Amino acid sequence: MAQSAVPCFSGVYLYWVSLLSVLTLVLLLAGLHQSTRPEVCARAGYDLCPDLLKAEIRINKHVSRSVVMSICGDERSNACAIRRARWQRATCEVHVLLPEDPSVLRHELNHCRGWEHQGDSHDAYKQPWIPNWRLVRIRGDLN
């Protein structure tokens, strides 16, 4: 009786093929998930960015510039966002000087949403913002 030229699929062979197929699929899906994460917020100077942090936000309005400066730690600042994150919880306190400027509040809310500008000037604020993945990771899984 002649032997077949096609190798017999043994249980071990099928096991490895199945395992490698599943691992390949998992890595492919993980790569797709990773690529759907926003890498920049191009219009952060004009619009709200996607909410990566899902923080509980509290807005504090102040009439005294000296109070805002003492909280924010910067003489030039008329607002700031103080973010805190730990597993499954994030908070963000916005401190803003009255009269409130909507663009300033939007800027601070984008920080509360997990975004950062690259540089500290009005020109930098108008450039695309990047995610603060370190803060988002500290916050933990949002699903």
MDTraj code that builds the backbone (N, CA, C; nanometers):
import mdtraj as md
import numpy as np

residues = "MET ALA GLN SER ALA VAL PRO CYS PHE SER GLY VAL TYR LEU TYR TRP VAL SER LEU LEU SER VAL LEU THR LEU VAL LEU LEU LEU ALA GLY LEU HIS GLN SER THR ARG PRO GLU VAL CYS ALA ARG ALA GLY TYR ASP LEU CYS PRO ASP LEU LEU LYS ALA GLU ILE ARG ILE ASN LYS HIS VAL SER ARG SER VAL VAL MET SER ILE CYS GLY ASP GLU ARG SER ASN ALA CYS ALA ILE ARG ARG ALA ARG TRP GLN ARG ALA THR CYS GLU VAL HIS VAL LEU LEU PRO GLU ASP PRO SER VAL LEU ARG HIS GLU LEU ASN HIS CYS ARG GLY TRP GLU HIS GLN GLY ASP SER HIS ASP ALA TYR LYS GLN PRO TRP ILE PRO ASN TRP ARG LEU VAL ARG ILE ARG GLY ASP LEU ASN".split()
xyz = np.array([
    [0.0839, -0.1154, 0.0000],
    [0.0000, 0.0000, 0.0000],
    [0.0896, 0.1233, 0.0000],
    [0.0607, 0.2218, -0.0841],
    [0.1419, 0.3426, -0.0975],
    [0.1066, 0.4416, 0.0124],
    [0.2084, 0.5091, 0.0599],
    [0.1845, 0.6103, 0.1624],
    [0.1539, 0.7448, 0.0965],
    [0.0715, 0.8211, 0.1614],
    [0.0294, 0.9499, 0.1085],
    [0.1439, 1.0501, 0.1188],
    [0.1559, 1.1369, 0.0190],
    [0.2587, 1.2406, 0.0198],
    [0.2187, 1.3570, 0.1109],
    [0.0906, 1.3667, 0.1448],
    [0.0425, 1.4727, 0.2327],
    [0.0580, 1.4259, 0.3771],
    [0.1272, 1.5038, 0.4598],
    [0.1457, 1.4600, 0.5984],
    [0.0114, 1.4562, 0.6718],
    [0.0026, 1.3642, 0.7617],
    [-0.1174, 1.3481, 0.8423],
    [-0.1215, 1.4598, 0.9468],
    [-0.2363, 1.5236, 0.9627],
    [-0.2508, 1.6280, 1.0635],
    [-0.2687, 1.5633, 1.1986],
    [-0.1654, 1.5727, 1.2768],
    [-0.1745, 1.5148, 1.4104],
    [-0.2334, 1.6183, 1.5052],
    [-0.2730, 1.5742, 1.6224],
    [-0.3302, 1.6632, 1.7225],
    [-0.2328, 1.7719, 1.7635],
    [-0.1038, 1.7379, 1.7716],
    [-0.0028, 1.8359, 1.8122],
    [0.0114, 1.9437, 1.7051],
    [0.0137, 1.9023, 1.5803],
    [0.0268, 1.9972, 1.4696],
    [-0.0933, 2.0929, 1.4674],
    [-0.2126, 2.0414, 1.4812],
    [-0.3322, 2.1252, 1.4828],
    [-0.3315, 2.2202, 1.6016],
    [-0.2810, 2.1743, 1.7146],
    [-0.2709, 2.2579, 1.8335],
    [-0.1840, 2.3811, 1.8044],
    [-0.0664, 2.3605, 1.7472],
    [0.0241, 2.4717, 1.7203],
    [-0.0301, 2.5657, 1.6134],
    [-0.0907, 2.5128, 1.5127],
    [-0.1498, 2.5977, 1.4088],
    [-0.2619, 2.6821, 1.4692],
    [-0.3451, 2.6194, 1.5506],
    [-0.4556, 2.6924, 1.6141],
    [-0.4026, 2.7992, 1.7084],
    [-0.3042, 2.7643, 1.7900],
    [-0.2477, 2.8579, 1.8848],
    [-0.1863, 2.9774, 1.8131],
    [-0.1073, 2.9531, 1.7101],
    [-0.0450, 3.0627, 1.6362],
    [-0.1488, 3.1476, 1.5638],
    [-0.2540, 3.0873, 1.5157],
    [-0.3615, 3.1632, 1.4498],
    [-0.4317, 3.2552, 1.5485],
    [-0.4605, 3.2036, 1.6663],
    [-0.5275, 3.2843, 1.7685],
    [-0.4370, 3.3987, 1.8134],
    [-0.3103, 3.3703, 1.8364],
    [-0.2165, 3.4758, 1.8770],
    [-0.2036, 3.5833, 1.7695],
    [-0.1984, 3.5422, 1.6444],
    [-0.1913, 3.6380, 1.5344],
    [-0.3146, 3.7267, 1.5316],
    [-0.4305, 3.6674, 1.5503],
    [-0.5556, 3.7429, 1.5521],
    [-0.5588, 3.8414, 1.6696],
    [-0.5154, 3.7979, 1.7861],
    [-0.5132, 3.8858, 1.9031],
    [-0.4196, 4.0039, 1.8787],
    [-0.3006, 3.9791, 1.8263],
    [-0.2066, 4.0869, 1.7996],
    [-0.2594, 4.1825, 1.6934],
    [-0.3258, 4.1298, 1.5926],
    [-0.3846, 4.2132, 1.4889],
    [-0.4923, 4.3038, 1.5478],
    [-0.5802, 4.2458, 1.6281],
    [-0.6870, 4.3257, 1.6893],
    [-0.6311, 4.4283, 1.7876],
    [-0.5282, 4.3916, 1.8605],
    [-0.4656, 4.4868, 1.9534],
    [-0.4038, 4.6023, 1.8753],
    [-0.3431, 4.5732, 1.7639],
    [-0.2860, 4.6775, 1.6786],
    [-0.3922, 4.7687, 1.6220],
    [-0.5054, 4.7130, 1.5834],
    [-0.6156, 4.7950, 1.5328],
    [-0.6711, 4.8829, 1.6426],
    [-0.6850, 4.8266, 1.7631],
    [-0.7346, 4.9058, 1.8760],
    [-0.6388, 5.0206, 1.9053],
    [-0.5112, 4.9917, 1.9045],
    [-0.4099, 5.0933, 1.9325],
    [-0.4160, 5.2037, 1.8284],
    [-0.4371, 5.1695, 1.7012],
    [-0.4346, 5.2708, 1.5973],
    [-0.5605, 5.3565, 1.5975],
    [-0.6663, 5.3153, 1.6660],
    [-0.7869, 5.3966, 1.6709],
    [-0.7828, 5.4979, 1.7847],
    [-0.6809, 5.4910, 1.8703],
    [-0.6675, 5.5897, 1.9766],
    [-0.6292, 5.7223, 1.9140],
    [-0.6886, 5.8304, 1.9590],
    [-0.6523, 5.9600, 1.9020],
    [-0.5080, 5.9962, 1.9367],
    [-0.4318, 6.0357, 1.8378],
    [-0.2921, 6.0706, 1.8608],
    [-0.2738, 6.2207, 1.8765],
    [-0.3641, 6.2998, 1.8200],
    [-0.3604, 6.4447, 1.8367],
    [-0.5023, 6.4986, 1.8371],
    [-0.5171, 6.6143, 1.8946],
    [-0.6426, 6.6888, 1.8871],
    [-0.6085, 6.8175, 1.8127],
    [-0.6380, 6.8179, 1.6850],
    [-0.5936, 6.9264, 1.5975],
    [-0.6613, 7.0593, 1.6280],
    [-0.7822, 7.0576, 1.6787],
    [-0.8565, 7.1815, 1.6991],
    [-0.8756, 7.2151, 1.8476],
    [-0.7812, 7.1758, 1.9304],
    [-0.7944, 7.1976, 2.0750],
    [-0.8075, 7.3445, 2.1103],
    [-0.7517, 7.4321, 2.0308],
    [-0.7628, 7.5744, 2.0581],
    [-0.9015, 7.6300, 2.0301],
    [-0.9847, 7.5501, 1.9617],
    [-1.1152, 7.5999, 1.9189],
    [-1.2323, 7.5116, 1.9614],
    [-1.2064, 7.3846, 1.9862],
    [-1.3112, 7.2884, 2.0201],
    [-1.2675, 7.2034, 2.1383],
    [-1.3639, 7.1313, 2.1960],
    [-1.3297, 7.0332, 2.2983],
    [-1.2737, 6.9081, 2.2315],
    [-1.1707, 6.8519, 2.2910],
    [-1.1098, 6.7277, 2.2423],
    [-1.1894, 6.6081, 2.2957],
    [-1.1674, 6.4888, 2.2366],
    [-1.2318, 6.3686, 2.2931],
    [-1.1919, 6.3513, 2.4395],
    [-1.2845, 6.3024, 2.5181],
    [-1.2614, 6.2877, 2.6624],
    [-1.1905, 6.1556, 2.6905],
    [-1.0587, 6.1609, 2.7055],
    [-0.9786, 6.0411, 2.7320],
    [-0.9759, 6.0064, 2.8799],
    [-0.9897, 6.1046, 2.9647],
    [-0.9694, 6.0854, 3.1082],
    [-1.0985, 6.0557, 3.1847],
    [-1.2107, 6.1055, 3.1359],
    [-1.3410, 6.0858, 3.2023],
    [-1.3355, 6.1295, 3.3486],
    [-1.2787, 6.2465, 3.3702],
    [-1.2623, 6.2978, 3.5069],
    [-1.3903, 6.3633, 3.5568],
    [-1.4077, 6.3583, 3.6880],
    [-1.5107, 6.4390, 3.7524],
    [-1.4546, 6.5811, 3.7568],
    [-1.5295, 6.6759, 3.7022],
    [-1.4792, 6.8127, 3.6885],
    [-1.5528, 6.9070, 3.7829],
    [-1.4756, 6.9911, 3.8494],
    [-1.5324, 7.0957, 3.9345],
    [-1.4714, 7.2290, 3.8900],
    [-1.5568, 7.3261, 3.8617],
    [-1.5097, 7.4569, 3.8148],
    [-1.5256, 7.5582, 3.9280],
    [-1.4141, 7.6225, 3.9613],
    [-1.4105, 7.7244, 4.0663],
    [-1.3812, 7.8589, 4.0009],
    [-1.4703, 7.9553, 4.0210],
    [-1.4541, 8.0878, 3.9618],
    [-1.4106, 8.1850, 4.0711],
    [-1.3081, 8.2652, 4.0372],
    [-1.2496, 8.3563, 4.1357],
    [-1.2520, 8.4993, 4.0833],
    [-1.2738, 8.5945, 4.1736],
    [-1.2716, 8.7367, 4.1362],
    [-1.1335, 8.7981, 4.1585],
    [-1.0505, 8.7329, 4.2353],
    [-0.9185, 8.7865, 4.2693],
    [-0.8083, 8.7170, 4.1888],
    [-0.7303, 8.7963, 4.1149],
    [-0.6172, 8.7416, 4.0392],
    [-0.5138, 8.6792, 4.1327],
    [-0.4950, 8.7374, 4.2506],
    [-0.3953, 8.6836, 4.3438],
    [-0.4347, 8.5437, 4.3924],
    [-0.5636, 8.5171, 4.4081],
    [-0.6082, 8.3835, 4.4483],
    [-0.5764, 8.2829, 4.3375],
    [-0.6081, 8.3207, 4.2132],
    [-0.5794, 8.2308, 4.0993],
    [-0.4296, 8.2076, 4.0887],
    [-0.3507, 8.3123, 4.1032],
    [-0.2053, 8.2978, 4.0952],
    [-0.1525, 8.2072, 4.2055],
    [-0.2059, 8.2202, 4.3263],
    [-0.1567, 8.1362, 4.4359],
    [-0.1954, 7.9894, 4.4159],
    [-0.3108, 7.9636, 4.3593],
    [-0.3530, 7.8259, 4.3344],
    [-0.2780, 7.7669, 4.2153],
    [-0.2677, 7.8460, 4.1092],
    [-0.2092, 7.7959, 3.9839],
    [-0.0568, 7.8032, 3.9822],
    [0.0015, 7.8891, 4.0664],
    [0.1473, 7.8951, 4.0757],
    [0.2141, 7.9671, 3.9613],
    [0.1400, 8.0516, 3.8892],
    [0.1979, 8.1218, 3.7746],
    [0.1378, 8.2616, 3.7689],
    [0.2236, 8.3635, 3.7688],
    [0.1755, 8.5014, 3.7653],
    [0.1009, 8.5351, 3.6370],
    [0.1362, 8.4684, 3.5276],
    [0.0750, 8.4995, 3.3980],
    [-0.0611, 8.4343, 3.3812],
    [-0.0923, 8.3383, 3.4633],
    [-0.2099, 8.2548, 3.4415],
    [-0.3384, 8.3196, 3.4905],
    [-0.4433, 8.3043, 3.4086],
    [-0.5756, 8.3455, 3.4525],
    [-0.6656, 8.2235, 3.4737],
    [-0.6051, 8.1043, 3.4630],
    [-0.6788, 7.9804, 3.4871],
    [-0.5803, 7.8642, 3.4921],
    [-0.6252, 7.7543, 3.5523],
    [-0.5463, 7.6311, 3.5517],
    [-0.6379, 7.5130, 3.5796],
    [-0.5908, 7.3955, 3.5430],
    [-0.6621, 7.2707, 3.5716],
    [-0.5704, 7.1839, 3.6564],
    [-0.6193, 7.1428, 3.7710],
    [-0.5419, 7.0561, 3.8605],
    [-0.6045, 6.9176, 3.8532],
    [-0.5269, 6.8235, 3.7961],
    [-0.5789, 6.6885, 3.7723],
    [-0.5182, 6.5901, 3.8702],
    [-0.6013, 6.4983, 3.9139],
    [-0.5564, 6.3877, 3.9992],
    [-0.6169, 6.2604, 3.9435],
    [-0.5359, 6.1564, 3.9350],
    [-0.5860, 6.0298, 3.8802],
    [-0.5295, 5.9135, 3.9589],
    [-0.6136, 5.8127, 3.9765],
    [-0.5723, 5.6844, 4.0313],
    [-0.6699, 5.5833, 3.9758],
    [-0.6494, 5.4585, 4.0042],
    [-0.7254, 5.3520, 3.9415],
    [-0.8759, 5.3778, 3.9462],
    [-0.9365, 5.3823, 3.8286],
    [-1.0801, 5.3970, 3.8088],
    [-1.1377, 5.5291, 3.8581],
    [-1.0538, 5.6280, 3.8856],
    [-1.1078, 5.7568, 3.9318],
    [-1.0124, 5.8687, 3.8912],
    [-1.0711, 5.9743, 3.8372],
    [-0.9938, 6.0939, 3.8055],
    [-1.0776, 6.2158, 3.8417],
    [-1.0106, 6.3157, 3.8944],
    [-1.0774, 6.4410, 3.9252],
    [-0.9989, 6.5552, 3.8613],
    [-1.0701, 6.6616, 3.8321],
    [-1.0054, 6.7788, 3.7745],
    [-1.0730, 6.9027, 3.8306],
    [-0.9927, 6.9872, 3.8926],
    [-1.0424, 7.1147, 3.9451],
    [-0.9922, 7.2253, 3.8545],
    [-1.0856, 7.2984, 3.7966],
    [-1.0512, 7.4138, 3.7137],
    [-1.0682, 7.5386, 3.7994],
    [-0.9657, 7.6221, 3.7986],
    [-0.9711, 7.7506, 3.8675],
    [-0.9591, 7.8577, 3.7595],
    [-1.0576, 7.9460, 3.7532],
    [-1.0602, 8.0457, 3.6466],
    [-1.0946, 8.1825, 3.7045],
    [-1.0283, 8.2846, 3.6489],
    [-1.0491, 8.4219, 3.6913],
    [-1.1716, 8.4794, 3.6202],
    [-1.2553, 8.5504, 3.6958],
    [-1.3708, 8.6192, 3.6365],
    [-1.3266, 8.7566, 3.5862],
    [-1.3832, 8.8118, 3.4810],
    [-1.4878, 8.7511, 3.4001],
    [-1.4309, 8.6357, 3.3179],
    [-1.5086, 8.5317, 3.3096],
    [-1.4663, 8.4069, 3.2466],
    [-1.4637, 8.4204, 3.0941],
    [-1.3517, 8.3813, 3.0355],
    [-1.3365, 8.3798, 2.8902],
    [-1.3653, 8.2379, 2.8419],
    [-1.4637, 8.2180, 2.7520],
    [-1.4983, 8.0823, 2.7075],
    [-1.3800, 8.0043, 2.6477],
    [-1.2899, 8.0730, 2.5787],
    [-1.1754, 8.0013, 2.5194],
    [-1.0795, 7.9534, 2.6283],
    [-1.0678, 8.0298, 2.7364],
    [-0.9820, 7.9887, 2.8480],
    [-1.0425, 7.8673, 2.9182],
    [-1.1726, 7.8702, 2.9400],
    [-1.2388, 7.7562, 3.0035],
    [-1.2272, 7.6312, 2.9161],
    [-1.2462, 7.6449, 2.7865],
    [-1.2329, 7.5318, 2.6945],
    [-1.0907, 7.4748, 2.6998],
    [-0.9921, 7.5636, 2.7055],
    [-0.8519, 7.5228, 2.7160],
    [-0.8323, 7.4348, 2.8397],
    [-0.8814, 7.4813, 2.9544],
    [-0.8649, 7.4046, 3.0788],
    [-0.9450, 7.2750, 3.0756],
    [-1.0622, 7.2770, 3.0155],
    [-1.1417, 7.1535, 3.0044],
    [-1.0709, 7.0500, 2.9176],
    [-0.9970, 7.0941, 2.8169],
    [-0.9196, 6.9984, 2.7368],
    [-0.8100, 6.9334, 2.8207],
    [-0.7518, 7.0094, 2.9148],
    [-0.6576, 6.9467, 3.0091],
    [-0.7322, 6.8432, 3.0941],
    [-0.8518, 6.8776, 3.1386],
    [-0.9319, 6.7841, 3.2195],
    [-0.9679, 6.6586, 3.1404],
    [-0.9698, 6.6686, 3.0100],
    [-1.0030, 6.5550, 2.9240],
    [-0.8803, 6.4703, 2.8900],
    [-0.7632, 6.5101, 2.9428],
    [-0.6428, 6.4282, 2.9251],
    [-0.5497, 6.4744, 2.8145],
    [-0.5569, 6.6000, 2.7745],
    [-0.4756, 6.6509, 2.6636],
    [-0.3748, 6.7545, 2.7113],
    [-0.2641, 6.7674, 2.6357],
    [-0.1557, 6.8609, 2.6683],
    [-0.1159, 6.9385, 2.5435],
    [-0.0840, 7.0667, 2.5620],
    [-0.0256, 7.1437, 2.4522],
    [0.1252, 7.1252, 2.4579],
    [0.1893, 7.1457, 2.3441],
    [0.3342, 7.1286, 2.3347],
    [0.3995, 7.2658, 2.3361],
    [0.4314, 7.3131, 2.4534],
    [0.4870, 7.4462, 2.4694],
    [0.3924, 7.5308, 2.5520],
    [0.4418, 7.6468, 2.5951],
    [0.3617, 7.7313, 2.6834],
    [0.3542, 7.8724, 2.6264],
    [0.2859, 7.8838, 2.5129],
    [0.2647, 8.0146, 2.4512],
    [0.1304, 8.0097, 2.3786],
    [0.0792, 8.1268, 2.3451],
    [-0.0488, 8.1302, 2.2732],
    [-0.0377, 8.0593, 2.1380],
    [0.0780, 8.0681, 2.0722],
    [0.0975, 7.9960, 1.9457],
    [0.0947, 7.8452, 1.9683],
    [0.1555, 7.7988, 2.0782],
    [0.1570, 7.6549, 2.1084],
    [0.0162, 7.6047, 2.1375],
    [-0.0657, 7.6879, 2.2013],
    [-0.2021, 7.6460, 2.2341],
    [-0.2850, 7.6209, 2.1082],
    [-0.2514, 7.6895, 1.9998],
    [-0.3268, 7.6747, 1.8740],
    [-0.2801, 7.5557, 1.7915],
    [-0.1662, 7.4975, 1.8280],
    [-0.1143, 7.3801, 1.7576],
    [-0.1878, 7.2549, 1.8054],
    [-0.1771, 7.1426, 1.7310],
    [-0.2410, 7.0182, 1.7777],
    [-0.1899, 6.9774, 1.9153],
    [-0.2811, 6.9352, 2.0003],
    [-0.2480, 6.8875, 2.1344],
    [-0.2278, 6.7370, 2.1294],
    [-0.1524, 6.6846, 2.2276],
    [-0.1261, 6.5403, 2.2344],
    [-0.1869, 6.4823, 2.3620],
    [-0.2218, 6.3532, 2.3575],
    [-0.2775, 6.2908, 2.4789],
    [-0.1715, 6.2762, 2.5873],
    [-0.2147, 6.2863, 2.7101],
    [-0.1287, 6.2579, 2.8248],
    [-0.1565, 6.1117, 2.8631],
    [-0.0955, 6.0180, 2.7889],
    [-0.1234, 5.8749, 2.8091],
    [-0.0820, 5.8288, 2.9474],
    [0.0215, 5.8915, 3.0055],
    [0.0633, 5.8529, 3.1408],
    [-0.0521, 5.8745, 3.2388],
    [-0.1142, 5.9890, 3.2303],
    [-0.2267, 6.0197, 3.3192],
    [-0.3458, 5.9278, 3.2914],
    [-0.3728, 5.9015, 3.1652],
    [-0.4844, 5.8138, 3.1286],
    [-0.4587, 5.6715, 3.1796],
    [-0.3332, 5.6245, 3.1675],
    [-0.2997, 5.4898, 3.2180],
    [-0.3155, 5.4821, 3.3695],
    [-0.2743, 5.5884, 3.4391],
    [-0.2904, 5.5901, 3.5854],
    [-0.4380, 5.5820, 3.6205],
    [-0.5196, 5.6484, 3.5414],
    [-0.6652, 5.6496, 3.5635],
    [-0.7205, 5.5078, 3.5550],
    [-0.6649, 5.4268, 3.4664],
    [-0.7097, 5.2889, 3.4543],
    [-0.8080, 5.2670, 3.3411],
    [-0.8521, 5.1454, 3.3291],
    [-0.9415, 5.1020, 3.2223],
    [-1.0747, 5.1760, 3.2307],
    [-1.1158, 5.2344, 3.1191],
    [-1.2411, 5.3098, 3.1170],
    [-1.3565, 5.2294, 3.0605],
    [-1.3312, 5.1080, 3.0168],
    [-1.4395, 5.0273, 2.9564],
    [-1.5260, 4.9608, 3.0590],
])
top = md.Topology()
chain = top.add_chain()
for i, resn in enumerate(residues, 1):
    res = top.add_residue(resn, chain, resSeq=i)
    for name in ("N", "CA", "C"):
        top.add_atom(name, md.element.get_by_symbol(name[0]), res)
traj = md.Trajectory(xyz[None], top)
